[in-house]
Amino acid sequence: MQTICIVGGTGAEGSGLGARWAAHGHRVIIGSRDEAKAKSTAEALNALTGGKNVAAMDSRSGVKEASVVVLTVPYSAQKPTVEGLKDVLAGKVLIDVTVPLVPPKVSQVQLPESDSCVVAVQKLLGDQTKVVSAFQNVSAHKLKDLDYKIDCDVLVASDDAEARQIGIRLAGDAGLRGVDAGSLANSVIAESLTSALIWINRKYKVPDAGIRITGLPAV
């Protein structure tokens, strides 16, 4: 089992993933600048899962203790958050869930000049941190309903094959199917899809449109 620190873990996506990982038996640390909010979230997740696998810490302390770090902050906070944690992220696997959404036009693709905001993070951190792109296209809507089977695949991309496999396993532990999407440059696909899925949700009045990769063996 992993020790997973979710930076930005008080939000819907981070706390939802944390609930599923804690229920699977992983140790989950809710990392936040607001320690009181992190503690409240951790207590709620322990109550939801009926265990004691979730703890609360400031982000820096949580990252130090974790083997895997998951970043679930808004795009506007992605770079400053990573810059502030760069030294303690060395030697870790960082799973970045960031999508380059620029309000108010969140249903329109607005990629940064680098084409992928997660690739930009890998360049910022250098080779000491193995960056993985995953979970961008998973709606937070039903994550905390632990019995609900979410109809969505997870595209997992990284320049490190071992780190990709960690992301794929954690997708499975959250009740999702992780799909190896190759190098980190391919993160641009998942980052772009999110805006399209937001549009689809609004157009068809559904809460959680997702993606499925066809032609793969059933799991």
Residue frames as qw, qx, qy, qz and C-alpha x, y, z in Angstrom:
[[0.000, 0.887, 0.462, 0.000, 0.00, 0.00, 0.00],
 [0.406, 0.452, 0.004, 0.794, 1.11, 3.56, -0.73],
 [0.198, -0.643, -0.373, 0.639, 1.25, 6.68, 1.39],
 [0.287, 0.549, 0.474, 0.625, -0.44, 9.25, -0.82],
 [0.108, -0.496, -0.278, 0.815, -0.42, 12.98, -0.13],
 [0.263, 0.678, 0.576, 0.373, -3.15, 14.85, -1.99],
 [0.215, -0.246, -0.081, 0.942, -2.14, 18.49, -2.34],
 [0.374, -0.013, -0.233, -0.898, -5.36, 20.42, -2.65],
 [0.221, -0.129, -0.966, -0.026, -7.10, 17.47, -1.07],
 [0.181, 0.345, 0.597, -0.702, -9.92, 19.50, 0.49],
 [0.411, 0.286, -0.291, -0.815, -11.53, 20.02, -2.94],
 [0.856, 0.138, 0.175, -0.466, -14.13, 17.75, -4.52],
 [0.792, 0.447, -0.413, -0.052, -11.77, 15.86, -6.84],
 [0.246, 0.496, -0.735, 0.391, -8.95, 15.40, -4.34],
 [0.455, -0.220, 0.636, -0.583, -11.16, 14.37, -1.43],
 [0.881, 0.195, 0.024, -0.430, -13.18, 12.05, -3.67],
 [0.707, 0.430, -0.553, 0.092, -10.08, 10.22, -4.89],
 [0.004, -0.445, 0.722, -0.530, -8.77, 10.20, -1.35],
 [0.726, -0.127, 0.364, -0.570, -11.94, 8.53, -0.11],
 [0.929, 0.263, -0.167, -0.201, -11.63, 5.74, -2.66],
 [0.530, 0.488, -0.625, 0.302, -7.93, 5.17, -1.98],
 [0.263, -0.391, 0.644, -0.603, -8.46, 5.15, 1.77],
 [0.855, -0.008, 0.198, -0.479, -11.30, 2.66, 1.38],
 [0.856, 0.372, -0.359, -0.007, -8.91, 0.45, -0.60],
 [0.872, -0.391, -0.108, 0.273, -6.40, 0.51, 2.26],
 [0.533, 0.448, -0.117, 0.709, -3.92, 3.20, 1.25],
 [0.356, -0.590, -0.330, 0.645, -2.73, 5.76, 3.78],
 [0.258, 0.714, 0.355, 0.545, -3.98, 9.14, 2.57],
 [0.328, -0.417, -0.255, 0.808, -2.73, 12.54, 3.69],
 [0.193, 0.875, 0.403, 0.184, -4.91, 15.56, 2.96],
 [0.503, -0.162, -0.017, 0.849, -2.45, 18.37, 2.28],
 [0.075, 0.856, 0.400, 0.319, -3.57, 21.97, 2.42],
 [0.229, 0.399, -0.247, 0.853, -2.45, 25.46, 3.37],
 [0.523, -0.441, 0.099, -0.722, -5.53, 25.57, 5.60],
 [0.179, 0.172, -0.938, 0.241, -4.79, 22.95, 8.26],
 [0.421, 0.128, 0.591, -0.676, -8.21, 23.31, 9.93],
 [0.718, 0.369, -0.132, -0.575, -9.95, 22.62, 6.62],
 [0.478, 0.360, -0.797, -0.082, -7.63, 19.68, 5.95],
 [0.085, -0.090, 0.878, -0.463, -8.42, 18.23, 9.39],
 [0.595, 0.247, 0.342, -0.684, -12.17, 18.61, 8.82],
 [0.688, 0.411, -0.427, -0.418, -11.87, 16.88, 5.42],
 [0.292, 0.302, -0.898, 0.130, -9.80, 14.04, 6.87],
 [0.307, 0.028, 0.749, -0.586, -12.33, 13.46, 9.66],
 [0.689, 0.339, 0.082, -0.635, -15.18, 13.40, 7.15],
 [0.617, 0.413, -0.622, -0.249, -13.37, 10.88, 4.93],
 [0.077, 0.196, -0.926, 0.314, -12.57, 8.62, 7.87],
 [0.501, 0.173, 0.546, -0.649, -16.26, 8.70, 8.82],
 [0.695, 0.425, -0.215, -0.539, -17.25, 7.92, 5.24],
 [0.592, 0.380, -0.706, -0.077, -14.85, 4.99, 4.88],
 [0.865, -0.448, -0.069, -0.212, -15.26, 3.69, 8.41],
 [0.869, 0.015, -0.199, 0.453, -11.52, 3.67, 9.03],
 [0.371, -0.866, 0.061, 0.329, -8.55, 5.72, 10.15],
 [0.762, 0.152, 0.319, 0.544, -6.50, 5.80, 6.96],
 [0.281, 0.763, 0.196, 0.548, -6.83, 9.54, 6.34],
 [0.493, -0.524, -0.240, 0.651, -4.71, 12.17, 8.08],
 [0.215, 0.945, 0.175, 0.175, -4.35, 15.94, 7.68],
 [0.617, -0.379, 0.061, 0.687, -1.14, 17.95, 7.37],
 [0.184, 0.826, -0.165, -0.507, 0.17, 21.09, 5.80],
 [0.829, 0.542, -0.087, -0.108, 1.14, 20.30, 2.22],
 [0.272, 0.727, -0.611, 0.155, 4.89, 20.44, 2.79],
 [0.421, -0.371, 0.765, -0.316, 4.83, 17.99, 5.71],
 [0.850, 0.221, 0.364, -0.310, 2.48, 15.68, 3.82],
 [0.691, 0.656, -0.298, -0.064, 4.68, 15.59, 0.72],
 [0.004, 0.638, -0.742, 0.203, 7.70, 14.70, 2.85],
 [0.567, -0.177, 0.734, -0.328, 5.92, 11.65, 4.27],
 [0.821, 0.398, 0.222, -0.345, 4.40, 10.41, 1.01],
 [0.535, -0.141, 0.687, 0.470, 5.79, 8.15, -1.69],
 [0.212, 0.462, 0.639, 0.577, 3.18, 9.40, -4.18],
 [0.039, 0.420, 0.255, -0.870, 1.91, 12.98, -4.37],
 [0.227, 0.573, 0.710, 0.339, -1.30, 13.89, -6.18],
 [0.080, -0.195, -0.041, 0.977, -1.82, 17.51, -7.23],
 [0.039, 0.610, 0.761, 0.217, -5.49, 18.57, -7.39],
 [0.099, -0.581, -0.215, 0.778, -5.36, 22.36, -7.38],
 [0.487, 0.816, 0.254, -0.179, -6.85, 24.81, -9.90],
 [0.731, 0.464, 0.110, 0.487, -4.73, 25.66, -12.91],
 [0.049, 0.902, -0.097, 0.417, -4.03, 29.15, -11.55],
 [0.572, -0.721, 0.360, -0.155, -2.42, 27.60, -8.45],
 [0.983, 0.126, -0.021, 0.129, -0.52, 24.79, -10.21],
 [0.611, 0.544, -0.266, 0.510, 2.80, 26.49, -10.89],
 [0.148, -0.699, 0.392, -0.580, 3.15, 28.43, -7.61],
 [0.866, -0.381, 0.195, -0.260, 2.20, 25.32, -5.62],
 [0.950, 0.178, -0.063, 0.250, 4.79, 23.18, -7.39],
 [0.371, 0.674, -0.310, 0.559, 7.47, 25.85, -7.09],
 [0.417, -0.665, 0.346, -0.514, 6.88, 26.02, -3.34],
 [0.894, -0.264, 0.322, -0.164, 7.22, 22.25, -2.96],
 [0.680, 0.617, -0.394, -0.045, 9.98, 21.62, -5.52],
 [0.072, 0.575, -0.770, 0.268, 12.65, 20.57, -3.03],
 [0.517, -0.149, 0.739, -0.405, 10.44, 18.09, -1.14],
 [0.845, 0.383, 0.082, -0.363, 9.05, 16.63, -4.39],
 [0.311, 0.619, -0.715, -0.097, 12.51, 15.36, -5.35],
 [0.009, 0.196, -0.974, 0.115, 12.51, 11.57, -5.44],
 [0.479, 0.278, 0.636, -0.537, 8.70, 11.37, -5.48],
 [0.138, 0.351, 0.778, 0.502, 6.11, 10.36, -8.06],
 [0.192, 0.343, 0.240, -0.888, 3.84, 13.35, -8.71],
 [0.196, 0.467, 0.813, 0.287, 0.46, 12.62, -10.28],
 [0.053, 0.236, 0.028, -0.970, -0.81, 15.90, -11.71],
 [0.240, 0.550, 0.799, -0.031, -4.56, 16.17, -12.26],
 [0.021, 0.575, 0.060, -0.816, -4.39, 19.79, -13.42],
 [0.441, 0.583, 0.596, 0.333, -6.46, 20.98, -16.37],
 [0.231, -0.095, 0.068, 0.966, -5.73, 24.36, -17.99],
 [0.006, -0.744, -0.649, -0.159, -9.20, 25.81, -17.46],
 [0.196, -0.002, -0.080, 0.977, -9.39, 29.60, -17.72],
 [0.072, 0.685, 0.679, -0.255, -12.70, 30.92, -16.37],
 [0.648, 0.120, 0.461, -0.594, -15.21, 31.88, -17.52],
 [0.706, 0.429, -0.368, -0.427, -14.68, 29.95, -20.78],
 [0.456, -0.394, 0.790, -0.108, -14.08, 26.56, -19.15],
 [0.796, 0.302, 0.513, -0.110, -15.93, 24.69, -21.91],
 [0.597, 0.790, -0.141, 0.015, -13.43, 25.98, -24.50],
 [0.887, -0.089, -0.021, 0.453, -9.94, 24.46, -24.83],
 [0.066, 0.967, -0.182, 0.164, -7.31, 26.99, -23.78],
 [0.913, -0.103, -0.099, 0.383, -3.96, 25.21, -23.69],
 [0.324, -0.839, 0.181, 0.397, -0.88, 27.09, -22.49],
 [0.380, 0.789, -0.418, -0.242, 1.95, 27.97, -24.88],
 [0.192, -0.448, 0.873, 0.015, 3.75, 24.78, -23.84],
 [0.570, 0.015, -0.656, -0.495, 0.72, 22.78, -25.14],
 [0.725, -0.357, -0.589, -0.008, 0.54, 20.78, -21.87],
 [0.311, -0.802, 0.236, -0.452, 0.47, 22.25, -18.40],
 [0.903, -0.392, 0.176, 0.012, 1.68, 18.94, -16.94],
 [0.802, 0.342, -0.023, 0.489, 4.69, 18.82, -19.29],
 [0.088, 0.804, -0.169, 0.563, 5.50, 22.32, -18.04],
 [0.677, -0.662, 0.223, -0.232, 5.57, 20.97, -14.47],
 [0.956, -0.043, 0.097, 0.275, 7.97, 18.18, -15.44],
 [0.538, 0.592, -0.081, 0.594, 10.29, 20.77, -16.98],
 [0.257, -0.814, 0.178, -0.490, 10.05, 22.87, -13.84],
 [0.805, -0.521, 0.248, -0.138, 10.84, 19.97, -11.50],
 [0.186, 0.649, -0.731, -0.099, 13.50, 18.27, -13.62],
 [0.661, 0.146, -0.721, -0.148, 14.43, 14.60, -13.66],
 [0.033, 0.192, -0.808, 0.557, 14.42, 14.20, -9.86],
 [0.504, 0.199, 0.547, -0.638, 10.63, 13.99, -9.83],
 [0.090, 0.138, 0.892, 0.421, 8.65, 11.52, -11.96],
 [0.377, 0.245, 0.172, -0.877, 5.57, 13.38, -13.18],
 [0.136, 0.281, 0.929, 0.198, 2.43, 11.51, -14.24],
 [0.363, 0.015, -0.117, -0.924, -0.67, 12.95, -15.90],
 [0.216, -0.254, -0.938, -0.098, -3.94, 11.27, -14.88],
 [0.081, -0.531, -0.753, 0.379, -7.55, 11.66, -13.65],
 [0.038, 0.151, -0.085, -0.984, -8.32, 14.89, -15.55],
 [0.405, -0.098, -0.539, -0.733, -11.43, 13.43, -17.17],
 [0.350, -0.335, -0.860, 0.161, -12.98, 11.86, -14.07],
 [0.301, -0.639, -0.162, -0.689, -15.92, 13.80, -12.74],
 [0.043, 0.202, -0.721, 0.661, -15.92, 14.34, -8.98],
 [0.573, -0.250, -0.162, -0.763, -19.71, 13.95, -8.97],
 [0.911, -0.235, -0.185, -0.285, -19.86, 10.34, -7.74],
 [0.470, 0.448, -0.677, 0.345, -16.38, 9.70, -6.33],
 [0.189, -0.311, 0.666, -0.651, -17.56, 9.73, -2.72],
 [0.876, -0.008, 0.109, -0.470, -20.31, 7.23, -3.46],
 [0.215, -0.530, 0.816, 0.087, -17.98, 4.32, -2.84],
 [0.602, 0.166, 0.777, -0.075, -20.40, 1.71, -4.20],
 [0.563, 0.748, 0.117, -0.332, -20.96, 3.58, -7.47],
 [0.712, 0.005, 0.479, 0.514, -19.09, 2.26, -10.52],
 [0.127, 0.772, -0.099, -0.614, -17.90, 5.29, -12.47],
 [0.783, 0.455, 0.394, 0.154, -18.20, 4.77, -16.22],
 [0.235, 0.945, -0.226, -0.026, -14.91, 6.39, -17.25],
 [0.886, 0.100, -0.096, 0.442, -11.40, 5.36, -18.25],
 [0.320, -0.892, 0.146, 0.283, -8.31, 7.20, -17.00],
 [0.713, 0.618, -0.151, 0.295, -5.60, 8.15, -19.49],
 [0.655, -0.690, 0.164, 0.260, -2.25, 7.80, -17.71],
 [0.652, 0.680, -0.107, 0.317, 0.79, 9.44, -19.32],
 [0.490, -0.806, 0.277, 0.184, 4.39, 9.79, -18.13],
 [0.481, 0.710, -0.514, -0.021, 7.89, 9.70, -19.52],
 [0.108, -0.406, 0.868, -0.265, 8.71, 7.09, -16.87],
 [0.589, -0.075, -0.710, -0.379, 7.20, 3.65, -17.48],
 [0.364, -0.192, -0.813, 0.412, 7.30, 2.62, -13.81],
 [0.115, 0.192, 0.344, -0.912, 5.55, 5.82, -12.74],
 [0.502, 0.012, -0.431, -0.750, 2.89, 5.20, -15.40],
 [0.540, -0.163, -0.824, -0.061, 2.20, 1.81, -13.87],
 [0.140, -0.215, -0.645, 0.719, 1.78, 3.38, -10.42],
 [0.330, 0.151, -0.002, -0.932, -0.83, 5.72, -11.89],
 [0.570, -0.021, -0.652, -0.500, -2.61, 2.84, -13.59],
 [0.414, -0.191, -0.848, 0.272, -2.69, 0.80, -10.36],
 [0.020, 0.231, 0.474, -0.850, -4.04, 3.75, -8.38],
 [0.467, 0.048, -0.307, -0.828, -6.76, 4.22, -10.99],
 [0.579, -0.122, -0.783, -0.189, -7.73, 0.59, -10.44],
 [0.291, -0.202, -0.733, 0.580, -7.68, 1.05, -6.68],
 [0.218, 0.208, 0.212, -0.929, -10.16, 3.91, -7.13],
 [0.545, 0.404, 0.691, -0.249, -12.50, 1.63, -9.09],
 [0.470, 0.775, -0.107, -0.410, -11.51, 2.99, -12.50],
 [0.899, 0.189, 0.246, 0.309, -9.66, 1.54, -15.48],
 [0.172, -0.794, 0.326, 0.483, -6.27, 3.12, -16.07],
 [0.818, 0.521, 0.194, 0.146, -5.10, 3.12, -19.69],
 [0.577, -0.380, 0.273, 0.670, -1.42, 3.52, -20.61],
 [0.411, 0.882, 0.217, -0.080, -1.40, 6.64, -22.80],
 [0.746, 0.408, -0.007, 0.526, 2.36, 6.78, -23.36],
 [0.477, 0.097, -0.202, 0.850, 4.68, 9.73, -22.95],
 [0.115, -0.560, -0.456, 0.682, 3.86, 12.83, -20.93],
 [0.046, 0.146, -0.351, -0.924, 3.46, 14.85, -24.12],
 [0.246, -0.331, -0.802, -0.432, 0.21, 12.94, -24.65],
 [0.105, -0.443, -0.637, 0.622, -1.22, 14.63, -21.55],
 [0.146, 0.169, -0.173, -0.959, -2.42, 17.33, -23.93],
 [0.340, -0.237, -0.780, -0.469, -5.19, 14.93, -25.00],
 [0.364, -0.515, -0.735, 0.249, -6.67, 14.55, -21.51],
 [0.154, -0.376, -0.225, 0.886, -6.20, 18.25, -20.76],
 [0.204, 0.041, -0.404, -0.891, -8.11, 19.21, -23.90],
 [0.330, -0.316, -0.851, -0.259, -10.85, 16.61, -23.40],
 [0.166, -0.401, -0.673, 0.599, -11.92, 18.11, -20.10],
 [0.187, 0.307, 0.011, -0.933, -13.25, 21.29, -21.69],
 [0.399, -0.009, -0.680, -0.615, -15.11, 19.23, -24.28],
 [0.342, -0.313, -0.877, 0.125, -16.65, 17.08, -21.52],
 [0.001, -0.376, -0.435, 0.818, -17.76, 20.20, -19.64],
 [0.332, 0.182, -0.326, -0.866, -19.49, 21.34, -22.83],
 [0.423, -0.122, -0.842, -0.311, -21.12, 17.92, -23.25],
 [0.178, -0.331, -0.778, 0.503, -22.35, 17.97, -19.64],
 [0.165, 0.378, 0.202, -0.888, -24.02, 21.33, -20.22],
 [0.354, 0.154, -0.552, -0.739, -25.38, 20.49, -23.65],
 [0.541, -0.150, -0.782, -0.270, -26.99, 17.20, -22.63],
 [0.526, -0.562, 0.158, -0.618, -27.75, 18.20, -19.03],
 [0.918, -0.161, -0.345, 0.112, -25.73, 15.38, -17.47],
 [0.433, -0.879, 0.198, -0.026, -23.34, 15.66, -14.49],
 [0.537, -0.567, 0.601, 0.172, -20.53, 13.29, -15.35],
 [0.816, 0.560, -0.116, -0.088, -19.78, 12.59, -19.02],
 [0.550, -0.581, 0.555, 0.229, -16.61, 10.51, -19.35],
 [0.485, 0.583, -0.557, -0.340, -14.53, 8.62, -21.90],
 [0.880, -0.132, 0.454, -0.036, -14.08, 4.96, -22.76],
 [0.119, 0.571, -0.711, -0.393, -11.26, 3.46, -24.84],
 [0.913, 0.166, 0.138, -0.345, -12.74, 0.69, -26.98],
 [0.772, 0.485, -0.410, -0.006, -11.03, -2.43, -28.30],
 [0.011, 0.540, -0.749, 0.383, -9.18, -3.24, -25.09],
 [0.454, -0.153, -0.876, 0.057, -9.57, -6.52, -23.18],
 [0.538, -0.681, -0.234, -0.438, -12.32, -6.38, -20.57],
 [0.291, 0.260, -0.687, 0.613, -11.11, -5.90, -17.00]]
